[in-house]
Amino acid sequence: MRTYGQYCPIARGAEIFAERWTPVIIRNLYLGCGNFGEILQGAPGLSRTLLAQRLKQLERLGIVESAPKSEGRGHHYELTSAGHDLFKVCVSLGEWGAAWLEIAPEHLDPFVALWSMCNMLRRDRLPDGRVVIRFDFTGRPRGSERYWLLIEHADTEICKTYPGVDEDLYVTAEAEAFVKWHAGQLSWAEAVREDRIRLHGPSWLVRAFPTWNAKSAFAHIKPVARRPSGSGVTAPRRPSATARRN
């Protein structure tokens, strides 16, 4: 692990927190991803080798602890008290990002939004029986992407290949619209009215589906106004001298 060589707590903390993928791993553990595969699924692009290295590092630092599974192979991972405190830094970072950073085209991975939605579902509103939903996402650089969401007894599973059971509901959505709907930046009514999200299936499922989404934990944060011609972080407008006197 690289070091800044400074006693400053910000520098020492950044040596851990600013390592690539560490905040995402902390986030996934906080959301209840307890095994290696679950953590990996919520971090597309993270290799198995690097995840194993990060978990060992976080265990060594006392941020994560693990124990062999009671059944089967592998380990169960969870945050320690230090890890839960570190997640508070993740929350602060998320609040800053939601307020100051725009969702750029490279952030429009619909799988991540679908995975996040599954961790934020309103479980009390889910149907009792099994429901299989197929998602076709358009507007991606490599063409459309297809996933399946299986819901049964309030448990969820995302499949990247056909699960072998009939679909109950079909969702066709622009990736941008789906991501921004989950992020709280686009209303369901607006997305449907503009034909950016379309549902096909039984009427009760069509009506119920949007009510399951509890949205991002940062959906309540309003983005700070930015200069139309600029990009990235910009300072909010300062009131004029007249306005300050008033």
C-alpha positions as CSV (number, residue, x, y, z in Angstrom):
1,M,0.0,0.0,0.0
2,R,1.4,3.4,-1.0
3,T,1.8,6.0,1.8
4,Y,1.8,9.8,1.9
5,G,4.3,9.7,4.7
6,Q,2.3,12.1,6.7
7,Y,1.0,11.9,10.3
8,C,-2.2,13.9,9.2
9,P,-5.3,11.7,9.8
10,I,-6.7,12.8,6.4
11,A,-3.6,11.5,4.7
12,R,-3.5,8.3,6.7
13,G,-7.2,7.7,6.1
14,A,-6.9,8.4,2.4
15,E,-4.2,5.8,2.1
16,I,-6.9,3.2,2.8
17,F,-10.1,4.8,1.5
18,A,-8.7,6.2,-1.7
19,E,-7.5,2.8,-2.9
20,R,-9.3,1.9,-6.1
21,W,-12.5,-0.2,-5.5
22,T,-12.2,0.1,-1.7
23,P,-15.3,2.4,-1.2
24,V,-17.3,0.2,-3.5
25,I,-16.4,-2.9,-1.5
26,I,-17.3,-1.1,1.7
27,R,-20.6,-0.1,0.2
28,N,-21.4,-3.6,-0.9
29,L,-20.6,-5.1,2.5
30,Y,-22.8,-2.5,4.2
31,L,-25.7,-3.4,1.9
32,G,-25.5,-7.0,3.0
33,C,-23.2,-8.6,0.4
34,G,-21.8,-11.3,2.6
35,N,-19.9,-13.6,0.3
36,F,-17.2,-13.1,-2.3
37,G,-19.6,-13.6,-5.3
38,E,-22.1,-11.1,-4.0
39,I,-19.5,-8.5,-3.4
40,L,-18.1,-9.1,-6.9
41,Q,-21.5,-8.9,-8.6
42,G,-22.1,-5.5,-7.3
43,A,-18.8,-4.2,-8.6
44,P,-18.7,-4.8,-12.4
45,G,-15.1,-4.4,-13.7
46,L,-13.5,-5.6,-10.4
47,S,-11.4,-8.7,-10.9
48,R,-11.5,-11.6,-8.6
49,T,-7.8,-11.3,-7.9
50,L,-8.0,-7.6,-6.9
51,L,-11.1,-8.2,-4.8
52,A,-9.2,-11.0,-2.9
53,Q,-6.3,-8.6,-2.4
54,R,-8.5,-5.8,-1.1
55,L,-10.4,-8.0,1.3
56,K,-7.2,-9.3,2.8
57,Q,-5.9,-5.8,3.2
58,L,-9.2,-4.6,4.8
59,E,-9.1,-7.6,7.2
60,R,-5.5,-6.9,8.1
61,L,-6.5,-3.3,8.9
62,G,-9.4,-4.4,11.1
63,I,-12.1,-3.0,8.8
64,V,-13.5,-6.3,7.6
65,E,-13.7,-9.6,9.3
66,S,-14.4,-13.0,7.8
67,A,-15.4,-16.5,9.0
68,P,-15.7,-19.8,7.1
69,K,-19.3,-20.5,5.9
70,S,-21.2,-22.9,8.1
71,E,-22.1,-24.8,4.9
72,G,-20.1,-25.1,1.7
73,R,-16.9,-23.5,0.7
74,G,-15.8,-19.9,1.0
75,H,-16.1,-17.3,3.7
76,H,-18.7,-14.9,5.1
77,Y,-17.5,-11.2,5.2
78,E,-18.9,-8.3,7.2
79,L,-17.8,-4.9,8.4
80,T,-16.3,-4.4,11.8
81,S,-17.1,-1.3,14.0
82,A,-14.2,0.5,12.2
83,G,-15.8,-0.6,8.8
84,H,-19.2,0.8,9.8
85,D,-17.5,4.1,10.7
86,L,-15.7,4.1,7.4
87,F,-19.0,3.7,5.6
88,K,-20.0,7.1,7.0
89,V,-17.2,8.5,4.8
90,C,-18.8,6.7,1.9
91,V,-22.1,8.4,2.7
92,S,-20.5,11.8,2.8
93,L,-18.8,11.1,-0.5
94,G,-22.1,10.0,-2.0
95,E,-23.9,13.1,-0.8
96,W,-21.1,15.3,-2.3
97,G,-21.2,13.4,-5.6
98,A,-25.0,13.6,-5.9
99,A,-24.9,17.3,-5.3
100,W,-21.9,18.3,-7.4
101,L,-21.3,15.7,-10.1
102,E,-23.5,15.0,-13.2
103,I,-24.3,11.5,-14.3
104,A,-22.1,11.2,-17.4
105,P,-22.6,8.7,-20.3
106,E,-19.8,6.5,-18.8
107,H,-21.9,6.1,-15.6
108,L,-25.0,4.7,-17.4
109,D,-24.5,1.0,-16.6
110,P,-28.1,-0.3,-16.3
111,F,-26.8,-3.5,-14.5
112,V,-25.4,-1.4,-11.6
113,A,-28.8,0.5,-11.4
114,L,-30.7,-2.8,-11.4
115,W,-28.4,-4.3,-8.8
116,S,-28.8,-1.2,-6.7
117,M,-32.6,-1.3,-7.1
118,C,-32.6,-4.9,-5.8
119,N,-30.8,-3.8,-2.7
120,M,-33.3,-0.9,-2.2
121,L,-36.6,-2.7,-3.0
122,R,-39.6,-2.1,-0.8
123,R,-39.9,-5.7,0.4
124,D,-43.3,-5.2,1.9
125,R,-44.7,-4.4,-1.5
126,L,-43.3,-7.4,-3.4
127,P,-45.7,-10.1,-4.5
128,D,-45.9,-13.3,-2.5
129,G,-45.4,-15.7,-5.4
130,R,-42.6,-15.9,-7.9
131,V,-42.2,-13.2,-10.4
132,V,-39.7,-13.2,-13.3
133,I,-39.0,-9.9,-15.1
134,R,-37.0,-9.5,-18.2
135,F,-35.1,-6.2,-18.8
136,D,-34.0,-5.0,-22.3
137,F,-31.8,-2.0,-22.0
138,T,-31.2,0.2,-25.1
139,G,-28.8,3.0,-25.8
140,R,-25.7,1.2,-24.8
141,P,-22.4,1.5,-26.8
142,R,-22.3,-2.3,-27.5
143,G,-25.9,-2.6,-28.3
144,S,-28.8,-3.7,-26.1
145,E,-28.3,-5.5,-22.8
146,R,-30.7,-8.1,-21.4
147,Y,-31.1,-9.3,-17.8
148,W,-33.6,-11.2,-15.7
149,L,-34.8,-10.4,-12.2
150,L,-36.2,-13.3,-10.2
151,I,-38.3,-12.4,-7.1
152,E,-39.7,-15.0,-4.8
153,H,-40.7,-14.6,-1.1
154,A,-39.0,-11.2,-1.1
155,D,-35.7,-12.7,-2.2
156,T,-34.2,-11.4,-5.4
157,E,-31.6,-12.7,-7.9
158,I,-30.3,-11.1,-11.1
159,C,-29.5,-13.4,-14.0
160,K,-27.4,-12.5,-17.0
161,T,-28.6,-15.6,-18.9
162,Y,-32.1,-17.0,-19.4
163,P,-33.1,-18.6,-16.1
164,G,-35.2,-21.3,-17.7
165,V,-38.6,-20.0,-16.5
166,D,-41.3,-18.0,-18.2
167,E,-41.2,-14.2,-17.9
168,D,-44.1,-12.5,-16.2
169,L,-43.2,-8.9,-17.1
170,Y,-41.1,-7.3,-19.8
171,V,-39.4,-4.0,-19.3
172,T,-37.8,-2.2,-22.2
173,A,-35.9,0.9,-21.2
174,E,-33.3,3.4,-22.3
175,A,-30.3,2.8,-20.0
176,E,-30.1,6.6,-19.2
177,A,-33.8,6.7,-18.3
178,F,-33.6,3.7,-16.0
179,V,-30.5,4.9,-14.2
180,K,-31.8,8.4,-13.7
181,W,-35.2,7.0,-12.5
182,H,-33.5,5.0,-9.8
183,A,-31.2,7.9,-9.0
184,G,-34.3,10.1,-8.4
185,Q,-33.5,12.5,-11.3
186,L,-36.4,11.3,-13.6
187,S,-39.9,10.6,-12.5
188,W,-41.7,7.3,-13.6
189,A,-44.5,9.3,-15.1
190,E,-42.1,11.3,-17.2
191,A,-40.1,8.3,-18.4
192,V,-43.3,6.5,-19.4
193,R,-44.9,9.5,-21.0
194,E,-41.7,10.0,-23.2
195,D,-41.7,6.3,-24.1
196,R,-38.3,5.9,-22.5
197,I,-39.5,3.0,-20.3
198,R,-42.1,0.6,-21.5
199,L,-43.7,-2.3,-19.7
200,H,-45.6,-5.3,-21.1
201,G,-47.4,-7.8,-18.9
202,P,-50.4,-8.2,-16.6
203,S,-51.9,-4.8,-15.7
204,W,-51.4,-5.5,-11.9
205,L,-47.7,-6.0,-12.4
206,V,-47.4,-3.0,-14.7
207,R,-49.0,-0.9,-12.0
208,A,-47.0,-2.5,-9.1
209,F,-43.5,-2.5,-10.6
210,P,-42.6,1.2,-10.2
211,T,-43.8,1.2,-6.6
212,W,-41.2,-1.4,-5.6
213,N,-38.3,0.9,-6.3
214,A,-37.2,2.7,-3.1
215,K,-34.7,4.6,-5.3
216,S,-31.1,5.5,-4.5
217,A,-30.1,6.5,-0.9
218,F,-29.1,9.8,-2.4
219,A,-32.2,10.5,-4.5
220,H,-33.3,13.1,-2.1
221,I,-30.3,15.3,-2.8
222,K,-30.9,18.1,-5.3
223,P,-28.0,18.7,-7.7
224,V,-26.3,22.1,-7.4
225,A,-27.0,24.4,-10.3
226,R,-24.1,24.5,-12.8
227,R,-23.0,26.8,-15.5
228,P,-24.6,25.6,-18.8
229,S,-21.3,25.7,-20.7
230,G,-19.2,24.2,-18.0
231,S,-18.7,20.7,-16.8
232,G,-17.5,19.1,-13.6
233,V,-17.6,21.0,-10.3
234,T,-18.6,24.7,-10.4
235,A,-19.1,27.1,-7.6
236,P,-22.7,28.2,-6.8
237,R,-23.5,31.7,-7.7
238,R,-22.8,34.3,-5.0
239,P,-25.6,36.8,-4.2
240,S,-25.0,40.3,-5.4
241,A,-24.1,43.1,-2.9
242,T,-27.6,44.5,-3.2
243,A,-29.1,41.1,-2.5
244,R,-26.8,40.6,0.6
245,R,-27.8,44.0,2.0
246,N,-31.5,43.1,1.6
